[in-house]
Amino acid sequence: MPRTKLAQSVIHPFDALHGTDTSGLWPASVIAQGTTADPEELTAYYGVAPSILTALLDLWLRRMAFPTPIARTVFLDVGAGKGRALLVASLYPFLRIEGIELNESLAKIAKANIKIWQHDPNAEPLAPILLHHADATTHPLPHEATVAFLFHPFELPILRRFLRHVEASIARNPRPFDLVYVNAEHGSLLDRHPAFKLLWTGSIPMSPADHVADLAAIAQQKEYGSTGDELCSLYRFTGRSV
């Protein structure tokens, strides 16, 4: 486990229902331990509100006209943390759910959560889940059509490297690729990027239960606040030579 002591976390209703461990906030300084990453290039781990991810996936399915059916599309969580987004996304009939997590301790927790989820009578996953302990800027991306999910996992230097990795991968193996960006702190980079097209942007509100849990968790520290919503953007890879 990380050497830095973490504050005891408030248990999110998602974990109370499913017996998982996706709650808590891990600062970048902890996530960077045991890796080659600069803490200043990372952001904290904090599980996405299930209601926000569900609303975004519903929006993506209804309005984005992705060229490949969901049954042949991979959901990829970039910076998967403890795996909450993986579990929520598995309730949709994707071909496969994949996550990439740099921190070994977080990856171990995510794998344990996946095992719990697969035997949870309160969960009805529709897609298999894989978790990779790896660097998202170098780990091979899915060969199939992909919708990538980013809950602001890193700062600009790593985001640029990840986008170059995406471009190189699609140049070798052309395929549909959408990007779902929650807490889109660096959306301006993607807005200007010649290989991506902005499909939609706006604020997505949390459910009342998620907001109450968010307020309780955020109250335990001083760095972050909670507004009850997240700025979200959807992008589509349109392609260019690399």
C-alpha positions as CSV (number, residue, x, y, z in Angstrom):
1,M,0.0,0.0,0.0
2,P,1.2,3.6,-0.4
3,R,3.6,4.8,2.2
4,T,1.7,8.1,2.7
5,K,-1.1,7.7,5.2
6,L,-4.5,8.3,3.6
7,A,-7.5,9.8,5.5
8,Q,-10.3,7.4,6.3
9,S,-12.8,7.7,3.5
10,V,-16.5,8.2,3.6
11,I,-18.2,5.2,2.1
12,H,-20.0,6.0,-1.1
13,P,-23.5,4.5,-1.5
14,F,-22.2,2.6,-4.5
15,D,-19.8,0.7,-2.2
16,A,-22.3,0.3,0.5
17,L,-24.6,-1.5,-2.0
18,H,-22.0,-3.6,-3.7
19,G,-19.4,-4.3,-1.0
20,T,-16.7,-2.7,-3.2
21,D,-14.0,-0.2,-2.3
22,T,-14.1,2.6,-4.8
23,S,-14.4,5.5,-2.3
24,G,-11.8,7.9,-1.0
25,L,-9.5,10.5,-2.5
26,W,-5.8,9.6,-3.2
27,P,-3.6,12.6,-4.0
28,A,-1.2,12.7,-6.9
29,S,1.8,12.5,-4.6
30,V,0.6,9.0,-3.4
31,I,-0.4,7.8,-6.9
32,A,3.1,8.7,-8.2
33,Q,4.9,6.5,-5.6
34,G,6.5,3.5,-7.2
35,T,6.1,4.9,-10.7
36,T,8.3,7.1,-12.9
37,A,5.6,9.8,-13.1
38,D,6.0,13.3,-11.8
39,P,3.3,14.0,-9.2
40,E,2.7,17.4,-10.7
41,E,1.7,15.7,-14.0
42,L,-0.9,13.5,-12.3
43,T,-4.2,14.3,-10.6
44,A,-5.9,12.8,-7.6
45,Y,-7.9,9.5,-7.7
46,Y,-11.5,10.1,-7.0
47,G,-14.3,7.8,-8.2
48,V,-16.7,9.3,-10.8
49,A,-20.2,9.8,-9.6
50,P,-22.2,6.8,-11.1
51,S,-25.0,9.1,-12.1
52,I,-22.7,11.3,-14.2
53,L,-21.1,8.4,-16.1
54,T,-24.6,6.8,-16.7
55,A,-26.0,10.1,-18.0
56,L,-23.0,10.5,-20.3
57,L,-23.1,7.0,-21.7
58,D,-26.9,7.4,-22.3
59,L,-26.2,10.7,-24.1
60,W,-23.4,9.1,-26.1
61,L,-25.7,6.2,-27.1
62,R,-28.7,8.3,-28.0
63,R,-27.1,11.2,-29.8
64,M,-23.6,10.6,-31.0
65,A,-24.3,8.2,-33.8
66,F,-21.1,6.1,-33.2
67,P,-20.5,4.1,-36.4
68,T,-19.9,0.8,-34.6
69,P,-22.6,-1.0,-32.5
70,I,-22.0,-1.0,-28.8
71,A,-21.8,-4.8,-28.9
72,R,-18.6,-4.4,-31.0
73,T,-17.2,-1.5,-29.1
74,V,-14.7,-1.4,-26.2
75,F,-15.1,0.9,-23.2
76,L,-11.6,2.0,-22.1
77,D,-11.1,3.7,-18.7
78,V,-7.8,5.7,-18.8
79,G,-6.6,6.1,-15.3
80,A,-9.0,3.5,-13.8
81,G,-8.1,4.0,-10.2
82,K,-10.1,1.7,-8.0
83,G,-12.3,0.8,-11.0
84,R,-15.7,2.4,-10.3
85,A,-16.2,3.6,-13.9
86,L,-15.3,0.0,-15.1
87,L,-18.0,-1.5,-12.9
88,V,-20.7,1.1,-13.9
89,A,-19.8,0.8,-17.7
90,S,-20.1,-3.0,-17.5
91,L,-23.8,-2.5,-17.0
92,Y,-23.9,-1.5,-20.7
93,P,-23.6,-4.2,-23.4
94,F,-20.1,-3.3,-24.6
95,L,-17.9,-5.9,-26.3
96,R,-15.5,-5.5,-23.4
97,I,-14.6,-3.1,-20.6
98,E,-10.9,-2.3,-20.2
99,G,-9.0,-0.1,-17.7
100,I,-5.5,1.1,-17.5
101,E,-4.1,2.1,-14.1
102,L,-0.5,3.3,-13.4
103,N,-0.4,2.9,-9.6
104,E,0.1,-0.7,-8.5
105,S,-1.9,-0.4,-5.3
106,L,-4.9,1.2,-7.0
107,A,-4.7,-1.5,-9.7
108,K,-4.8,-4.3,-7.0
109,I,-7.9,-2.7,-5.4
110,A,-9.6,-2.4,-8.8
111,K,-8.9,-6.1,-9.6
112,A,-10.4,-7.0,-6.2
113,N,-13.4,-4.9,-6.9
114,I,-13.9,-6.6,-10.2
115,K,-14.0,-10.0,-8.5
116,I,-16.5,-8.8,-6.0
117,W,-18.7,-7.2,-8.7
118,Q,-18.7,-10.4,-10.8
119,H,-20.3,-12.3,-7.9
120,D,-22.5,-9.5,-6.6
121,P,-26.3,-10.3,-6.7
122,N,-27.0,-6.5,-6.8
123,A,-25.0,-6.1,-10.0
124,E,-25.9,-7.4,-13.4
125,P,-22.8,-6.8,-15.6
126,L,-23.4,-7.2,-19.3
127,A,-19.7,-7.0,-20.4
128,P,-16.4,-8.7,-19.3
129,I,-13.9,-6.5,-17.5
130,L,-10.1,-6.4,-17.8
131,L,-7.7,-4.2,-15.8
132,H,-4.1,-3.5,-16.9
133,H,-1.5,-2.2,-14.5
134,A,0.3,-0.1,-17.1
135,D,1.2,3.3,-18.5
136,A,-1.7,4.6,-20.6
137,T,0.7,6.5,-22.9
138,T,2.5,3.3,-24.0
139,H,0.2,0.4,-23.3
140,P,-1.4,-1.1,-26.4
141,L,-4.9,0.3,-27.0
142,P,-7.8,-1.9,-27.9
143,H,-7.8,-3.0,-31.6
144,E,-11.6,-2.7,-31.8
145,A,-13.8,0.4,-32.0
146,T,-13.3,2.3,-28.7
147,V,-14.9,4.8,-26.4
148,A,-12.2,6.1,-24.0
149,F,-13.2,7.6,-20.7
150,L,-11.0,10.1,-18.9
151,F,-12.0,11.5,-15.5
152,H,-9.2,14.2,-15.7
153,P,-6.6,11.6,-14.8
154,F,-3.5,13.7,-15.6
155,E,-2.3,17.1,-16.5
156,L,-1.3,18.5,-19.9
157,P,2.1,16.9,-20.5
158,I,0.7,13.3,-20.0
159,L,-2.5,14.2,-21.9
160,R,-0.4,15.3,-24.9
161,R,1.5,12.0,-24.8
162,F,-1.7,10.0,-24.5
163,L,-3.2,11.8,-27.5
164,R,-0.1,11.1,-29.6
165,H,-0.3,7.5,-28.5
166,V,-4.0,7.4,-29.7
167,E,-3.0,9.0,-33.1
168,A,-0.2,6.5,-33.7
169,S,-2.4,3.5,-32.7
170,I,-5.2,4.5,-35.1
171,A,-2.7,5.3,-37.9
172,R,-1.6,1.7,-37.7
173,N,-5.1,0.3,-37.3
174,P,-7.9,2.7,-38.4
175,R,-11.0,2.3,-36.3
176,P,-13.7,4.5,-34.7
177,F,-12.6,6.2,-31.5
178,D,-14.6,8.5,-29.2
179,L,-13.3,10.2,-26.1
180,V,-15.5,11.0,-23.0
181,Y,-13.9,13.6,-20.8
182,V,-15.3,14.3,-17.4
183,N,-14.0,17.3,-15.4
184,A,-12.6,18.5,-18.7
185,E,-9.9,20.8,-17.2
186,H,-7.9,20.6,-20.4
187,G,-10.7,20.5,-22.9
188,S,-9.2,23.5,-24.7
189,L,-6.3,21.2,-25.9
190,L,-8.8,18.8,-27.5
191,D,-10.9,21.7,-28.8
192,R,-7.8,22.8,-30.8
193,H,-6.5,19.4,-31.7
194,P,-6.7,18.8,-35.5
195,A,-7.4,15.0,-35.0
196,F,-10.4,15.4,-32.7
197,K,-13.9,16.9,-33.2
198,L,-15.9,18.3,-30.3
199,L,-19.3,16.6,-30.4
200,W,-20.9,17.9,-27.3
201,T,-20.0,19.8,-24.1
202,G,-21.9,20.8,-21.0
203,S,-22.4,20.3,-17.3
204,I,-23.9,17.0,-16.1
205,P,-25.5,17.1,-12.6
206,M,-25.1,14.4,-10.1
207,S,-28.1,12.6,-8.6
208,P,-29.0,13.9,-5.1
209,A,-27.6,10.8,-3.5
210,D,-24.3,11.1,-5.4
211,H,-24.1,14.8,-4.4
212,V,-24.6,14.1,-0.7
213,A,-21.9,11.5,-0.9
214,D,-19.6,13.9,-2.8
215,L,-20.1,16.7,-0.3
216,A,-19.3,14.3,2.6
217,A,-16.1,13.0,1.0
218,I,-14.9,16.4,-0.2
219,A,-15.4,17.9,3.3
220,Q,-12.6,15.8,4.6
221,Q,-10.0,17.7,2.7
222,K,-9.3,21.3,1.6
223,E,-7.9,21.0,-2.0
224,Y,-11.2,20.2,-3.8
225,G,-14.7,21.4,-3.7
226,S,-18.1,20.1,-4.9
227,T,-20.6,21.9,-7.1
228,G,-22.9,18.9,-7.7
229,D,-22.1,18.7,-11.4
230,E,-19.1,18.1,-13.7
231,L,-18.1,19.8,-16.9
232,C,-18.1,17.1,-19.5
233,S,-17.1,16.9,-23.2
234,L,-17.4,14.3,-25.9
235,Y,-14.9,14.1,-28.8
236,R,-14.5,12.0,-31.9
237,F,-11.2,11.1,-33.6
238,T,-11.4,12.4,-37.1
239,G,-7.9,11.4,-38.1
240,R,-4.7,12.8,-39.6
241,S,-1.3,11.5,-40.5
242,V,1.3,11.2,-37.7
